[in-house]
């Protein structure tokens, strides 16, 4: 199995190990960029736009049951 994978990889990259290393480092870099951008978007949305809440108790029945998750928007409160 391992030999077959090496042959396929070398065939794709012309047998050059440096091209394979560049490809792998580029792929890792893209994954890291994607994760960082996703985290930044999550924190911006969580801090400025919406906040998650869990309903505790029966005080909001019949609209919401105990344990349900809600998203409370923050924009209207600040305006």
C-alpha positions, 0 to 999 in steps of 0.5 A: 500500500505504501509503495503504491501511494508513493508511486501515485504521489511521485507521478503527480509531482513529477518525482520531485520531493521538493514539489511534494513538500511545497504542496504539503506545506501549502495545504497545512498553511491553508488549513491554518488560515481557514481555522483562524478566519473561522475563529475570528468570525465566530468571536466577532459574531459572539461578542457583537451580534448574538449571545447564546442562552439556555432556558433554565426552569419553566418561566418561559413556558409555553414558548420555550421549554426548560433546557432549550438553547436561544440566541439573543441578538445584541444590536437592538439593545445597543441602539 
